[in-house]
Amino acid sequence: MDQEQIVARFHDLQRYIGWTETDLENVHEIAPLVKPHVPRIVEDFYEEIHRHEITRRVFTGGVEQAHRVARTLARWLEELVSGTYGAEYVERRWNVGLRHVQIGIGQEYTTVALGRIRIDLVRALVAKASPARLSALLITLNRLVDLDLAIMGDAYQYEHVQRLKRGQRLASIGQMTAGIAHELRNPLNVIRTSVFYLQNARDPAPGKLTEHLERIGRQAIVAGDVITGLSDFAKLELPASDLVPVPQLVADVLAARDLPPGTAVELEGVDSCPPVRGDARQLAIVLGNLVGNAAEAMPGGGRLVVRAVAREGRVELTVTDSGPGIDHDFLYRVFEPFYTTKTRGMGLGLAMCRAIVENHGGEIRAERHSGSGARLTILLPGVGAEWQDQSPDDPSQTAPSPES
């Protein structure tokens, strides 16, 4: 999250908590009352830290680090009542939350630590403020501390989400690597055995030579198809944001597909469906894959239903077939890269469909339905939906961590 987003978030939190110009005026009254107590609050804070192993272990740099961090806390407290809450102030608060995640301090410790500081600040204010002003000043002080706690908590949540995404990416890379190895090993093994034969056979018959050369050629094509499929998957572009007529989308996909003889196509709600927002070419790939899979599940013909329903700003497109359906044990794996129950194919079709639909800000799911067959559903943003930029997160935009 970049600085502009962090500051916008802080201002939104200010509005939510009810921060006004009156609070800003109150801060100038609070500052001289609490600043003399800052050294004592800092000393008490770090004495408490050293009583607990999980917070004590943060200090690995000895006395020098402890003094440096104490100065940082003193500056943090003085900034809290400075009355200046611009971008630099907000970013430093955000970075405190990030740093705590990085060094392994749970958010609960940040919460109770701020609670301890809050109590000390309240005591200082109660001791010095006039009774007539005390209530208003306490409200402002609590709003200040709550805003700090909120922005640091936001940083905690953001960093945890980023770590989860990184873990998911690594898991996907591992899964894809295993799939690539599996898909390429078979043709390469065939090529290797044919090459061994050609190198070591004594006076092989011309037919045998031709047979092994053809095997090598076929398996080279198989390996090339794997690489092409991976390349297409990796180069998937972000979608355009056009209005795509659903009746035309469905008609184009069905016209491009050779369905098995005896296939009865039924359209439900398609003609009256409003447009979806997205990329016509990419959505045709998705719907084409779903229709193609349904057709392959019914080689002898059957019932193919394409249904369209608009609800709550989104359009739901469903493709249902009367084939054997998806085994329950595999229902939640069908969108994994390289997962397939077919004797041919790499298992990238539905994985690509999921990537396209999610890049559109939509959802895709597979399910069994009453009777036989499978039902695959995609939910896409409709005409009135606000288009979300689905650009991948840029790790370089993560706010830098402060010095510990």
N, C-alpha and C positions, 0 to 999 in steps of 0.2 A: 504494500500500500504506500503510495507516494505522499509527500508532505501535504499537498493540496487536499487529498482525500482525508488525511488525518485531521487537518484543521477544520474541514467542513463537518466532519463527524463530531468534533468538539463543540462547534457552534450549535449543531443540532441538539446535542446533549444539554447545552446551556439553555436553549429554548424550552426543552422538555422539563428541566428542573425549575424553570420560572425565574431565571437570572435576569435582573433588570439594572438600569442605571442606578437605582437606589442601592443595590448591592455593591456596586462599584464605589459609591460614596461611603458606604459602611466600611469597606476594606481599608480606606485611608484612615478611618477612625480606629480600626482594629490593629493596624500595623504597629503603632508605637506602644500599644498595650501588651502585645505578645512577644515582640522582638527581644526585650531584655531576658525573656525566659528560654530563648533558643539554646544557649549553651547547656542549660540544665536538662532540657528535653533530649538533646543529642546524647548527653552522657547517660541518661537513664535508658535511652533506646538501645545503645550498644552494650550496656551492662546486661540487659535482658537477652540480647542476641547471644552472648557468650554463655548463657545458662542453658542453651538448647543445642544439641549436637547437630541437627539438620541445618540450622542457621550458622552455627559456629564454624562449620566446615568450609563455608564460603571464604573465610579469611585464611588464605594460604600464603599471603605475602608478608606476614608478620606485622610489626607495629607500624611500619611505614604505610602499608595498605590500609590499616585500620584508621590512621590519622587522615589519609586522603579521602576515604569514604565518609568519615565524620564531617570533614569540610564540605563534601558534596551534599550531605543531609542538611547541614546548616544553611547552605545556599538554597537548597530546595525549599526549606521552611520560609526563608526570607522572600523567595520568589512567590510563594503561595499567597503572601499578603502584600505583594508589590503593587497590585492594581494594574499590572501590564500582562495581558494574557494573549499574546500574539503567537505567530507560527513557531518561533523558537521555544517559547514556553511549552506549548503543546507537544512539540516533537521530543523535548527532553522528558516529559512525563511518559510519552509513548515508549521511549527507549528504555526507561526504567523497567517497564513491564517486559519488554523483549529480553533485557539482560537477565531478569529473574528466571525466565524460562530457560535461557541458555545455561545458567549455572545450576539449575535444578531445584530452585525454590518454588514450592507449590503456591498456587494463587491464594490458598487459604492463609498462608503466612503473611502475604502482602496485605490481605484484608484485616487480619488481627493486628498487624503492625501499625497500619493506618488508624485502626481503632484506638490503639494505645496512644498514638500521637494526638489524635482527636481529643481524647480525655485530658491530656496535658494542656492542650491549647484552650479547651473549655475552662479548665481550672484557672489558667492565667487570666482569661477574660473575665470570669466571675469575680476574681480578686480585685480587678482594676476598673472595670466598666461601671458606669453609673447605673443604678437600678432601673431608671427610666429608659435607658438605651439597651439594656442587657438582652432583652428578648430579640430585638431586631438584629443585633450584632451576632447573636448565637445562630440565628437562622442563616445569615450570610456565611458565617464560618463553616457551618455544616454543609452548605451548598458547595463551598470551595473544596472541602475534603471529599465530598461525594463525587464531584466532577473529576478530581484526580484519580479516585478509585475506579471510576467508570472508564476513563481513558486508558489506564494501565490494564484494567481487565479486558478491554477491547484488544490491546496489544497481546495479552496472553492468548485470547481466543484466536486471533489472527495467526500467531506463530504456531499454535497447535494445529490449526487447519493446514498451514503450509507444510508442516512435518508429516501430517497424515497424507497429503497429496504426494509428497516426495516418496513416502513409503509405498503408496499405491503405484507410483510410476516405476519404482524399482521392482515391485512385484510383477507389474505388467511386462517390464523388460525381461525379467527372468522367465516368465511364462512364454513370451514371444521367442526368446532364445531357444528354449526347449522345443518349441514348435518348428522353428527354422531347422534345427538340427535333425528333427525327425523327418521333416519333409524333404530335406536334401540328402539324408543318409541313404535312403532307399535307391534313388537313381544313381548316386555315386557308387554304391556297392555293385549295382548291375554293370555300370561302366567299368569298374575295376576288374570284375571277373571276366568280362569280355576282352579287356586289354590283356589280361594274364593269358587267356586262351590264345589270342592272336600272337603273343610274343613267344609262347612255348610250344604251340602245336606243331608237330612235324608233318609236313605235306598235308595240310587240311584240305578237305574238298572245297571246291569253289562255292558250293551252296552254304557251307559252314562259315566261310569268310563273309559272304553276303549277309548271312543271318546275324552274325555278331556286329558287323558294321551298322546294320539297321538298328540293332538293339542300342548301340552307343548313340546313334542319332536320335532315336526316340527318347532316351533317358536324358539326353542333353536338352531336348525341348521341354521335358517335364521340369528339369532344374531351372531352365530359363523362365518358365511360367511362374514358378515359385518366386523368383526374384522380381519379375514384373508385378505380380500381385502385391508383394511387399512394398515395392516402389510406389504403386498407386495408392496404397494404404497410407504410406508415410507422407506423400505429397498432397494429401487431402486439403484443399483450400478452404478458407473460411467462407461461409455462404453469403450470397447477395441478400439484400432485403427488399425483394419485390413482392407484389401481390400476385399469387399464383392461383388461377382458376382451378378448382378441384375437378369439375367435370372434364375439362380439357386434359388435365394431368392424368386422370384415370383412363380416358379414351386413348391417349397416346401410348400409355404403358401397355394396355391390352392389345392395341394394334401391332405393337412391336414383338409380342410374344406368340410363339407357336404353341397353342394349348393342345393337349392330347385329344384325339377324337372322342366324342362322347362327353366332353366337359360342358356343363351348363353354367353359364356365367349369370349371376344375379347382382343387380345394383340396387342398393337401398339408400335413399337420401342423397345420392351423389349429385343429381341434377339440380337440386335446390340448395346445395351446400354453399356457403359463402367462401370467398377465397382464403387461402392461408398466406402467411407472410414468410418468405424464404427464397430459396434458390431453386428454380424450376428444374434445372439439370440434375442437381444433387437429389432432390426429392424424387425425381423419376428413377434414379438409381435405387433408392430405398424401396419405393413401391414396386419397381421391377423385380428386385430380389425377393420380396414377399410373395408376389404373384408367381414368380418362377419356382420358388420352393414349394408353394401350394400345388403347382402343376406337376412337379416331380413326385410329390407324395401321392398323386392319383394317375399313374401311368395308363391305367385303363379307362380314364375318364371319371367324372364325379361332379360334385357341386362346389362351385367356387363363388363365394359371396364377398363383394366389396361394399362396405357400409360406411357412410359418412354422417357424422352428427356434430353440430356446433353447440357448444355449451360453455358458458362463463368465459368468453373471450378466447376460447381455444377450439380447435377442430380435431375431432377424433376420427381417424381412418382405421378401419378394421378389415383384415383379410382373413377369411375363414374357409377351410377346405373340409372335405369329407374323407380324407385319407386316414391312415392308421393313428395319427396324432403323435405327440411327443411323450416319450416315457417320463413319468413323474420324476424319476431320479436325475434326469438330464434337463429338466425344464429350466433350471436357473443357470445352466452352463451354455445355453445355445448362443449367447452373445460373446463368449470368450474367443479370442483369436486362436485359430488352429483347432478349435473343437468342432468335430463333424462326425455324424453317423453314416455319412455317405461313403461309398467305396471309391468315388472320385471326388476331387475338389480339395481345397486347402482349409476350408473352414474360416475364411476371411470375410465372406459375404455379409453375414449378420453382424460381425464385429464392426465392419465398415458402416453398416446401417445405423448401429448404435452411435458411432462417432458422429455421423452426419446429423442425426436427430438431436443429439445433445448439443452440437454446435449451433443448432437452430433454437436452443433453449427449450427443447421438447423432451418427451419421454418415449420409450419403446418398451413393450413387455410382451411376453409369450405366455399362453395358457392353454389348457385343455378346455373343452366345452362339453356340454351334455351330449352324449352319443360319441361318435368317433370324430377324429379330425383334430386340427390345431387351429388356434386363433392367435394372430399377431396384431397388435394394436400400436399405432403411433399417435401421439398427441402433439399438436403443433400450434404455434401462436396464430391467432386469427387476425382479422383486419384491424381491430382496435387495440391489439396488444402492443405494448411498448417494446421496441426491438432492443434486445440486450446484446452488447458487444461481447462475443464469446472468445475474445483473444486470450491465448494462454497466459497465465501469470508470468510476469517477468521477475525472476528472483533478484535481479539487480535493483529492483525498485524497493526491496525490503529496507526499512530504515536502519542505519548503522547503529551498532551497539555502543553505549557509552563505556568509558574506562571504568573498570571495577576498582 
